[in-house]
């Protein structure tokens, strides 16, 4: 038996108003991506990417999306993403752009990358806190998104050592 190989692209949808993300659905994102591939690479690129292309996951609150497509055409799809400037969803046009975060061979590798990425973003937010209450909330959110099996005491020590270094 032959295994069908796919690639997973982890992207972030950036919009000017975060409330517009709630209007998105996976079919609208898929249509926008297919249209961008058709515009940039013509019928050949459109046919290659539409065979097994799908939106596996869309988080409308954070703007994170997982795109699955055949291994052979991931460069076509990846190169077409900068040409997406808007998505039409539910009769409304939402201006946005895609930020590619990671390309992986499995969903699990993309999930692991997303956990590391979110942790890094929270670490960047920590020094910008105005008071101790905000800092404590961010530390708790960092601890809640840590990987299973990781020792929380070691992670808290790591947080304290980073605070001392600044």
Secondary structure by P-SEA (a helix, b strand, c coil): cbbbbbbbbbbbbbbccccccccccaaaaaaaaaaaaaaaccaaaaaaaaccccccccccccbbbbbbbccccaaaaaaacccccccccccbbbbbbbbbccccccaaaaaaaaaaaaaaaaaaaccccccaaaaaaaaaaaaaaccccccaaaaaaaaaaaaaac
